[in-house]
Amino acid sequence: MKRMILLLLLFGMGFSTARAQFISGISKTGTTAAAFLEIGVGPRAVAMGGAFAGLADDITAAYWNVAGLARLKSGEAVFMHANWFGDASFDYAAVGLPVQGVGTFAVHFTALSVGREPVRTVLMPEGTGDYFSGSSVSLGVSFAYDLTDRFSIGFTGKFINESIYHSSASTFALDFGTIFTTPLHGMRLGATLVNFGPKMKLSGRDLGIVYDPDPTRAGNNSQIPAVLETDDFDLPLNFRVGVAMELLQTEANRLTVALDANTPNNNTASINFGGEYAFQEMFFLRAGYNTAFERDSETDLTLGAGLRYAMGGTIKLRFDYSYNEFGVLGNIHRFAVFLEF
Protein backbone atom coordinates (compact mmCIF):
# COMPACT_ATOMS: atom_id res chain seq x y z
CA MET A 1 0.00 0.00 0.00
CA LYS A 2 2.84 2.42 0.86
CA ARG A 3 4.51 1.71 -2.49
CA MET A 4 1.27 2.36 -4.34
CA ILE A 5 0.70 5.65 -2.49
CA LEU A 6 4.21 6.83 -3.35
CA LEU A 7 3.82 5.95 -7.02
CA LEU A 8 0.43 7.68 -7.16
CA LEU A 9 1.92 10.84 -5.63
CA LEU A 10 4.72 10.92 -8.20
CA PHE A 11 2.37 10.30 -11.09
CA GLY A 12 -0.06 12.89 -9.74
CA MET A 13 2.60 15.62 -9.60
CA GLY A 14 3.72 14.81 -13.14
CA PHE A 15 0.16 14.76 -14.44
CA SER A 16 -0.52 18.18 -12.90
CA THR A 17 2.44 19.67 -14.77
CA ALA A 18 1.38 18.10 -18.08
CA ARG A 19 -2.24 19.22 -17.60
CA ALA A 20 -1.18 22.82 -16.91
CA GLN A 21 0.86 22.92 -20.11
CA PHE A 22 -1.93 21.39 -22.16
CA ILE A 23 -4.52 23.88 -20.89
CA SER A 24 -2.32 26.94 -21.39
CA GLY A 25 -0.94 25.84 -24.77
CA ILE A 26 2.37 27.51 -23.82
CA SER A 27 5.61 25.55 -23.72
CA LYS A 28 7.30 28.01 -21.24
CA THR A 29 10.64 27.42 -22.98
CA GLY A 30 13.42 29.50 -21.45
CA THR A 31 11.50 30.43 -18.30
CA THR A 32 13.57 28.52 -15.74
CA ALA A 33 16.95 29.01 -14.14
CA ALA A 34 19.79 26.45 -13.82
CA ALA A 35 19.31 25.08 -17.34
CA PHE A 36 22.52 23.06 -16.94
CA LEU A 37 20.55 20.63 -14.76
CA GLU A 38 18.83 19.46 -17.95
CA ILE A 39 22.10 18.35 -19.58
CA GLY A 40 22.24 14.56 -19.47
CA VAL A 41 25.21 12.92 -17.77
CA GLY A 42 26.92 9.64 -18.60
CA PRO A 43 27.65 8.65 -22.21
CA ARG A 44 25.79 5.37 -21.74
CA ALA A 45 22.45 6.96 -20.87
CA VAL A 46 22.91 9.78 -23.38
CA ALA A 47 23.75 7.33 -26.19
CA MET A 48 20.47 5.54 -25.42
CA GLY A 49 18.61 8.76 -26.11
CA GLY A 50 18.30 9.63 -22.43
CA ALA A 51 15.92 6.71 -21.87
CA PHE A 52 17.33 5.67 -18.51
CA ALA A 53 14.70 6.20 -15.80
CA GLY A 54 13.63 2.56 -15.87
CA LEU A 55 17.08 1.12 -16.56
CA ALA A 56 19.22 3.24 -14.17
CA ASP A 57 21.63 0.64 -12.81
CA ASP A 58 24.99 2.43 -12.57
CA ILE A 59 26.33 5.43 -10.67
CA THR A 60 24.73 7.90 -13.13
CA ALA A 61 21.39 6.82 -11.67
CA ALA A 62 22.02 9.69 -9.24
CA TYR A 63 21.00 11.94 -12.17
CA TRP A 64 18.46 9.86 -14.12
CA ASN A 65 16.60 8.07 -11.32
CA VAL A 66 18.15 8.04 -7.87
CA ALA A 67 16.29 4.85 -6.92
CA GLY A 68 18.57 2.98 -9.34
CA LEU A 69 21.50 3.45 -6.97
CA ALA A 70 19.98 0.70 -4.83
CA ARG A 71 20.75 -1.71 -7.69
CA LEU A 72 24.54 -1.16 -7.46
CA LYS A 73 26.27 -4.43 -6.62
CA SER A 74 29.57 -2.78 -5.65
CA GLY A 75 31.15 0.60 -5.22
CA GLU A 76 31.31 2.71 -8.35
CA ALA A 77 32.81 6.01 -9.43
CA VAL A 78 32.65 8.03 -12.65
CA PHE A 79 34.20 11.08 -14.22
CA MET A 80 32.71 12.53 -17.42
CA HIS A 81 33.81 15.43 -19.62
CA ALA A 82 32.30 17.15 -22.65
CA ASN A 83 33.23 20.26 -24.60
CA TRP A 84 29.98 22.22 -24.62
CA PHE A 85 28.77 25.03 -26.87
CA GLY A 86 30.44 28.42 -26.70
CA ASP A 87 33.78 27.01 -25.50
CA ALA A 88 32.17 25.92 -22.23
CA SER A 89 33.16 22.75 -20.37
CA PHE A 90 30.66 20.31 -18.90
CA ASP A 91 31.90 17.89 -16.23
CA TYR A 92 30.29 15.33 -13.96
CA ALA A 93 31.81 13.24 -11.16
CA ALA A 94 30.16 10.85 -8.74
CA VAL A 95 30.98 8.03 -6.36
CA GLY A 96 28.56 5.59 -4.77
CA LEU A 97 28.92 2.83 -2.19
CA PRO A 98 26.34 0.23 -1.17
CA VAL A 99 26.22 -0.58 2.55
CA GLN A 100 24.76 -4.01 3.19
CA GLY A 101 21.58 -3.91 5.22
CA VAL A 102 21.33 -0.13 4.98
CA GLY A 103 21.29 1.11 1.37
CA THR A 104 23.46 2.92 -1.15
CA PHE A 105 25.03 6.31 -0.53
CA ALA A 106 26.41 8.58 -3.26
CA VAL A 107 27.87 12.04 -3.71
CA HIS A 108 27.98 13.79 -7.09
CA PHE A 109 29.16 17.03 -8.63
CA THR A 110 28.08 18.74 -11.86
CA ALA A 111 29.69 21.81 -13.40
CA LEU A 112 29.17 23.87 -16.54
CA SER A 113 31.88 26.51 -16.72
CA VAL A 114 33.24 29.20 -19.02
CA GLY A 115 36.84 30.35 -18.83
CA ARG A 116 38.03 33.91 -18.30
CA GLU A 117 36.79 36.39 -20.88
CA PRO A 118 37.68 40.09 -21.21
CA VAL A 119 35.15 42.66 -20.03
CA ARG A 120 34.21 44.89 -22.98
CA THR A 121 32.20 48.09 -23.08
CA VAL A 122 30.92 50.35 -25.84
CA LEU A 123 33.74 52.82 -25.16
CA MET A 124 36.37 50.06 -24.71
CA PRO A 125 35.49 47.30 -27.21
CA GLU A 126 38.98 45.78 -26.97
CA GLY A 127 38.61 45.23 -23.24
CA THR A 128 38.80 47.21 -20.03
CA GLY A 129 41.66 45.16 -18.61
CA ASP A 130 39.26 43.29 -16.33
CA TYR A 131 38.03 39.74 -16.87
CA PHE A 132 34.90 37.79 -16.00
CA SER A 133 33.94 34.13 -15.85
CA GLY A 134 30.75 32.15 -15.34
CA SER A 135 29.82 28.80 -13.86
CA SER A 136 26.86 26.66 -12.90
CA VAL A 137 27.46 23.96 -10.30
CA SER A 138 25.48 21.40 -8.37
CA LEU A 139 26.66 19.33 -5.41
CA GLY A 140 24.39 16.50 -4.32
CA VAL A 141 24.08 13.70 -1.78
CA SER A 142 21.89 10.68 -2.56
CA PHE A 143 20.53 7.68 -0.70
CA ALA A 144 18.63 4.71 -2.13
CA TYR A 145 17.50 1.38 -0.76
CA ASP A 146 15.40 -1.67 -1.62
CA LEU A 147 12.03 -1.80 0.09
CA THR A 148 11.62 -5.29 -1.35
CA ASP A 149 13.57 -7.43 -3.80
CA ARG A 150 11.55 -5.78 -6.60
CA PHE A 151 10.89 -2.22 -5.40
CA SER A 152 13.54 0.48 -4.82
CA ILE A 153 13.27 4.07 -3.67
CA GLY A 154 15.77 6.92 -3.56
CA PHE A 155 16.23 10.55 -2.55
CA THR A 156 18.69 13.30 -3.44
CA GLY A 157 19.39 16.64 -1.82
CA LYS A 158 21.54 19.10 -3.75
CA PHE A 159 22.94 22.60 -3.57
CA ILE A 160 22.78 24.64 -6.81
CA ASN A 161 24.71 27.78 -7.64
CA GLU A 162 25.01 29.90 -10.77
CA SER A 163 27.42 32.81 -10.99
CA ILE A 164 28.69 35.31 -13.54
CA TYR A 165 31.21 38.04 -12.81
CA HIS A 166 30.35 39.33 -9.31
CA SER A 167 26.72 38.14 -9.20
CA SER A 168 25.29 34.75 -8.28
CA ALA A 169 22.14 32.83 -7.37
CA SER A 170 21.83 29.79 -5.13
CA THR A 171 19.16 27.38 -3.93
CA PHE A 172 18.55 23.81 -2.78
CA ALA A 173 16.56 21.09 -4.54
CA LEU A 174 15.30 17.55 -4.02
CA ASP A 175 14.96 14.53 -6.33
CA PHE A 176 12.70 11.54 -5.69
CA GLY A 177 12.67 8.24 -7.56
CA THR A 178 11.26 4.73 -7.60
CA ILE A 179 11.96 1.60 -9.65
CA PHE A 180 9.79 -1.51 -9.74
CA THR A 181 10.86 -4.79 -11.36
CA THR A 182 7.78 -6.54 -12.72
CA PRO A 183 7.35 -10.32 -13.04
CA LEU A 184 7.02 -9.82 -16.83
CA HIS A 185 10.41 -10.94 -18.18
CA GLY A 186 12.24 -8.63 -15.79
CA MET A 187 10.61 -5.45 -17.14
CA ARG A 188 11.49 -2.44 -14.99
CA LEU A 189 9.26 0.58 -14.41
CA GLY A 190 10.78 3.80 -13.12
CA ALA A 191 9.34 7.15 -12.05
CA THR A 192 11.26 10.17 -10.86
CA LEU A 193 10.67 13.82 -10.03
CA VAL A 194 13.80 15.98 -10.23
CA ASN A 195 14.77 19.54 -9.27
CA PHE A 196 11.96 20.19 -6.80
CA GLY A 197 12.87 23.29 -4.83
CA PRO A 198 12.66 27.07 -4.30
CA LYS A 199 13.20 29.61 -7.04
CA MET A 200 16.55 31.22 -7.85
CA LYS A 201 17.22 34.96 -7.78
CA LEU A 202 20.37 36.72 -8.96
CA SER A 203 22.11 39.13 -6.59
CA GLY A 204 25.53 40.70 -6.20
CA ARG A 205 27.49 43.89 -6.54
CA ASP A 206 27.10 43.95 -10.34
CA LEU A 207 23.50 45.01 -9.73
CA GLY A 208 24.58 48.18 -7.93
CA ILE A 209 23.92 51.43 -9.82
CA VAL A 210 23.65 55.16 -9.25
CA TYR A 211 20.18 56.57 -9.82
CA ASP A 212 18.60 59.95 -10.39
CA PRO A 213 15.04 59.77 -8.93
CA ASP A 214 13.92 62.88 -10.81
CA PRO A 215 16.02 63.71 -13.89
CA THR A 216 13.63 66.55 -14.83
CA ARG A 217 14.51 68.59 -11.72
CA ALA A 218 17.73 70.59 -11.54
CA GLY A 219 19.82 70.68 -8.38
CA ASN A 220 18.76 67.31 -6.94
CA ASN A 221 21.15 64.47 -6.14
CA SER A 222 21.62 62.47 -9.35
CA GLN A 223 24.09 59.99 -7.83
CA ILE A 224 21.97 58.11 -5.32
CA PRO A 225 23.29 54.54 -4.75
CA ALA A 226 20.67 51.93 -5.70
CA VAL A 227 20.39 48.23 -6.42
CA LEU A 228 18.56 46.64 -9.34
CA GLU A 229 16.13 43.94 -8.24
CA THR A 230 15.98 40.89 -10.48
CA ASP A 231 13.06 38.51 -10.90
CA ASP A 232 13.16 34.99 -9.46
CA PHE A 233 12.86 31.89 -11.63
CA ASP A 234 11.75 28.31 -11.10
CA LEU A 235 14.09 25.36 -11.32
CA PRO A 236 13.69 23.03 -14.34
CA LEU A 237 11.28 20.60 -12.70
CA ASN A 238 10.80 17.37 -14.65
CA PHE A 239 8.65 14.31 -14.09
CA ARG A 240 10.10 11.31 -15.89
CA VAL A 241 8.55 7.86 -16.33
CA GLY A 242 10.55 5.03 -17.88
CA VAL A 243 10.33 1.39 -18.87
CA ALA A 244 13.19 -0.98 -19.73
CA MET A 245 13.54 -4.67 -20.50
CA GLU A 246 15.76 -7.21 -22.24
CA LEU A 247 14.64 -8.38 -25.67
CA LEU A 248 17.58 -10.79 -25.78
CA GLN A 249 19.42 -12.36 -22.85
CA THR A 250 21.89 -15.20 -23.31
CA GLU A 251 25.21 -16.08 -21.72
CA ALA A 252 27.12 -14.02 -24.27
CA ASN A 253 24.63 -11.53 -25.67
CA ARG A 254 22.20 -9.00 -24.25
CA LEU A 255 19.90 -6.51 -25.95
CA THR A 256 18.16 -4.00 -23.71
CA VAL A 257 15.58 -1.46 -24.90
CA ALA A 258 14.22 1.49 -22.93
CA LEU A 259 11.70 4.30 -23.28
CA ASP A 260 11.16 7.42 -21.15
CA ALA A 261 8.36 9.97 -21.15
CA ASN A 262 9.29 13.46 -19.92
CA THR A 263 6.97 16.16 -18.60
CA PRO A 264 9.08 19.28 -17.86
CA ASN A 265 7.75 22.57 -16.52
CA ASN A 266 9.65 24.56 -19.18
CA ASN A 267 8.82 22.75 -22.39
CA THR A 268 6.35 20.41 -24.03
CA ALA A 269 6.20 16.73 -23.15
CA SER A 270 8.59 14.46 -25.04
CA ILE A 271 9.75 10.85 -25.39
CA ASN A 272 13.25 9.36 -25.31
CA PHE A 273 13.98 5.87 -26.52
CA GLY A 274 17.04 3.76 -27.18
CA GLY A 275 18.78 0.44 -26.87
CA GLU A 276 22.02 -1.20 -25.76
CA TYR A 277 23.68 -4.32 -27.15
CA ALA A 278 26.26 -6.02 -24.92
CA PHE A 279 28.65 -8.82 -25.86
CA GLN A 280 29.82 -10.77 -22.80
CA GLU A 281 29.22 -7.59 -20.78
CA MET A 282 32.54 -6.33 -22.12
CA PHE A 283 31.72 -4.60 -25.44
CA PHE A 284 28.73 -2.30 -25.81
CA LEU A 285 26.96 -0.57 -28.70
CA ARG A 286 24.19 1.94 -28.07
CA ALA A 287 21.78 4.10 -30.05
CA GLY A 288 18.73 6.22 -29.37
CA TYR A 289 16.58 9.22 -30.16
CA ASN A 290 16.19 12.16 -27.81
CA THR A 291 13.17 14.40 -27.07
CA ALA A 292 10.84 13.09 -29.76
CA PHE A 293 7.68 15.24 -30.14
CA GLU A 294 9.23 18.13 -28.19
CA ARG A 295 8.37 21.51 -29.69
CA ASP A 296 11.29 23.23 -31.51
CA SER A 297 13.81 20.62 -30.35
CA GLU A 298 17.34 20.64 -31.77
CA THR A 299 18.39 17.31 -30.24
CA ASP A 300 18.15 14.24 -32.40
CA LEU A 301 20.07 11.01 -32.98
CA THR A 302 22.36 9.63 -30.28
CA LEU A 303 25.05 6.96 -30.68
CA GLY A 304 27.69 5.47 -28.43
CA ALA A 305 29.94 2.61 -27.45
CA GLY A 306 31.64 1.24 -24.36
CA LEU A 307 34.33 -1.13 -23.18
CA ARG A 308 34.62 -2.81 -19.78
CA TYR A 309 38.00 -4.15 -18.70
CA ALA A 310 38.61 -6.41 -15.67
CA MET A 311 41.75 -5.34 -13.83
CA GLY A 312 41.75 -8.25 -11.44
CA GLY A 313 39.69 -9.18 -8.43
CA THR A 314 36.52 -7.11 -8.23
CA ILE A 315 38.02 -4.00 -9.84
CA LYS A 316 36.83 -3.13 -13.34
CA LEU A 317 37.27 -0.16 -15.62
CA ARG A 318 34.67 0.99 -18.14
CA PHE A 319 35.19 3.52 -20.89
CA ASP A 320 32.10 5.07 -22.48
CA TYR A 321 31.62 7.44 -25.39
CA SER A 322 28.52 9.10 -26.83
CA TYR A 323 27.71 11.24 -29.86
CA ASN A 324 24.74 13.61 -29.68
CA GLU A 325 23.34 15.67 -32.57
CA PHE A 326 22.06 19.18 -31.82
CA GLY A 327 20.92 20.32 -35.26
CA VAL A 328 22.16 23.79 -36.21
CA LEU A 329 24.13 24.01 -32.95
CA GLY A 330 26.49 21.18 -33.88
CA ASN A 331 27.40 17.93 -32.18
CA ILE A 332 28.50 17.03 -28.66
CA HIS A 333 30.93 14.24 -27.74
CA ARG A 334 30.95 12.90 -24.18
CA PHE A 335 33.71 10.77 -22.66
CA ALA A 336 33.59 9.01 -19.30
CA VAL A 337 35.67 6.64 -17.19
CA PHE A 338 33.93 4.34 -14.70
CA LEU A 339 35.61 2.46 -11.89
CA GLU A 340 33.85 -0.49 -10.29
CA PHE A 341 35.39 -1.60 -6.99
N, C-alpha and C positions, 0 to 999 in steps of 0.2 A: 504494500500500500504506500509506504514512504517513497519507494522508487517511482511509482506511478504519479504521485503528487509532484515530485521534483520534475519529472519529464513534462507534466502538464503545465507547470509554471514556466519552464523554459519555452515550450511551444507557444504558450499564451503571450509571452512578451514579444516573441518574434512575430506572431500573427498581428499583434497590435501595431507594430512598426510597418508591416506590409500593408495593412488596411489603411493606415494614415496616408501612405504614399499613393495608394490606389484612389482614395477619395479626393485628394488634393490634385492629383495629376502632375505634380511637380517632383522632379528627381532630387532636388536640393543638392546638386553637385557643387562642390567647392564651398560648402557652408560649415565645415567642421575644421577644428584645429588638429594638430598632430597627425597629419596625413601619412607620415612615415610608418605609423602603426599598421597601415594597410599593405605595406610591402611584404610579400611572402618570404619566409626564411626557409633555408634548407633546399638544396638543388633537387633532392628526391621528390619532395612534395610539389615544388614548383614545376618540375618536369612532367608531373602527372596532372598538370593543369590546375593545381591548387585544390584538388579533390582529396582531402586528407583528414577530414573531420571524423569519418568512420574508420579509417585505417590507422591513424596516429599511433604508431608503435615504436618510435624512437625518441630521442631527446628533443627533437623539434616539435613534439606534441605539446610542449610548453607554449608554443605559439598557436598551433592549429586546433588542438582540443586537449586541454590540460589533463583530462581524465585518462588519456592514453599513456601518461607517465606511469600509471599503475601497472602497465603491461611490460615495463622494462624488466628483463631477466637478470641484468647486471648493471654495474655503473657505466655511465656513458657521458662523453664530452664531445663538443663540436665547436669548430670555428669556421665561419663562412665569410667570404669577401666577394663584393661585386663593385665594379666601377659603374656608378649611376650617372644619370643625365647631368649635364652642366658641370662636368668635372667633379662631381660629388662622389664620396665613398660610402658604401653601405656595408656594415659589418654586424655580425651576430655571433655571440659566444654563449654557451650554456654547458652546465654540468649537472648531472642527476645521479642520485644514489638510492637504490631501494633498500629499505631497512625491514628485515623479515619480521612479520607480526605487527608492523606499524604502518608502513606505506612507503611511498617514494617522495623524496625531497629533491628540489632542483632550484638552482639560481641561474638567471639568464640576463644578458645585456645586449641591447640593440642600439646602434648609433648610425645616423645619417649625418655626415659632416662635409663642410666646404672649407677648403684651405684659406689662407690669408689672401685678401683681395684689397687693392688700393681704394681708399675713399676718394671719390671724385665729386666735384661740384660743377655748377654751370660756369663759374668764374675760373675754376681750376680743373679742367677736363683731364689733364694728365696726372692728376693726383695731388692731394694736399700734403702728402708725406705721412699720413696716418693710414692704418690698415684696419680692416674688419674681418670677422669670420662668423660663421653660423653653424649651429649643430642642433640636432634633435636626438635625445637619448631616452632610453627606458631601462630601468633596472627592476627586475621582478624576482619574487620568491614564490615557488609553487609547491603544492602538496597534493598527492593523489593516492587513493587506496581502493582496494576491491571490497565492495560491500558483500558480494558473493563471488563465486567462480565465474560468473557471467556478466556481472554488473559492476562498473567502475565509476568513480566520481572524483572530481578534482577542482581545486581552487587556486587562483593566482592573485596576488596583490602586487602592484607595481607603481613605481614612482616615475613620472613623465616630466621632462623638461625640454623646452625649446628656447633657444637664445639666438640673437643676432646683434652684433656690435655690443652695446651696453644695456640692452633690454632683453627680458626673458619672461617666460610664463611657465608655471609648474602646477601639477595636480597629481592626484592619486587615482587609480582605477582598479577594478576587479574583473576577473574572468571566471566563468563557471562552465563546467563541462561534464558530460556523462557519455559512457559507451556501454552498449548492451550487445552481447554476443548471442545471437538467436540459435535455436536448434536446427535451423535450415542451412545445412552445409556450411556452418561456421560464418554465416553472414553477420556483419557487425553494423550496428546502427549507432550513430553519434549525434549529439546535439550540444552546441556550445554558444554561449553569449559572451562576447568579448568587449573590453573597453567601456565598462559600465562605471561611470564616475562623474564628479563635478566638472563644470565648464572650465576652460582656460582663458586667462586674461593677461595681455601683455602689459608689462610695467618696466620702468627703468629710467635712468637719467636722460636717455635719448628723447624722451617725451617732454622734457622740460623746455619751455619757450619763454619769451618775453612778450607781453600782450598790452595793447592799448585799448582800454575798455570803451573809449569814445574818441575815435580818430577825427570826428568832425569838430571837436572842441580844442581850441588852442590853449596852451599853458598847462594842460593836465599831464600827469605822469604817463608817458608812453612806454615805459620799460618795467612794467609790473611783472615779476616772476609768476609763471603759471605752469600748469601741467596738463597736457592733453590726456583725456580719458578715452581709452579704447573700449570697444565692445568685447563681450565674452562669447566664446564659441564652444559648442558641444564637442565631445570626443567622437571619433568615428565608430559608433556603436554598430555591431553586426551580429545578427543571429544566423548561425550556420548549422544546417542539418546535413549529415552525410551517411552514405551506405557504402560498404565495401565487402567483397567476397572473392574467393578463388574460383576461377573458371577451370583451372587446371592445377592439379597438385599431385606430383609424383615424387619419387626419391630424388630425381635429378632436376626436374623442371617445375616451375610454378608460374602461373599467370594470374595476377590480381587485377581486378577492375574496381573503380571507385567513382562515385558521383556525389557532388555537394550542391546544395541549394543555399544561396546567400540572400539575406534580406538586410541590407545596410540602411542606416538612417540618412545617408548622404548620396544615395544613388538609387537606381531602379534595381529590382530583384534580378538575380542572374544565376547561371548554373555553370559549375566546373565539372569536367569529367576527364578521366585518364586511366592509364593502365601501366603495369610494371611486369616485365618478364624477367625471371631469375633462373640462372643455370647453376645448380649446386650451391645456391646462396652465396656465390662468389662473383659472378658477372651479372650485371643488370642493364636492361634497356627499358627506357620509359618514354611515354608520349602522352600528350593531353591537349585539351582546349580550355582556355580560360575565359571566364565572364561571358559565356554565351547568353544572348538576349539582353545584355546590359545596354542601355541607351548611350550612344556616342562612345563606345569603348574602343580603345586603341590596342588593347591586348588581344592576343590571337593564339597561334600555335605554340606549343611548348614541347621540347625534346630534351633528353638527357641520358646519361649513362653512369654506371658506378662499378667500383671494384672493391671487394673485401679481401683483405690479406691477413691470414693467421700468423701472428708473430711468435706463437708458442704459449702453452698454457691456456689461460682464458683471455689473453690480450689479443685483440684484433684491431686492425686499421681499416677504415673504409674511405675511399675517395669518391666524391660525387661531383658531377658537373651538370649544369642545365643551361639551355638556350631558350630565351623568351622573346618573342616578337612583340614590338610595340608600335607597329604601323609607321606613321610618318616620323615618330620620335627615334626610331632605330631599334637596335636589339641589345639585350642585356645578357651577359654571361655570368653565371654564379659558380663559384668553386668552394668546396667545403672538405674538411678533414674531420672524420669521426674516430674517436678512440673508445673501444669497448673494453672494459676491465673488470 
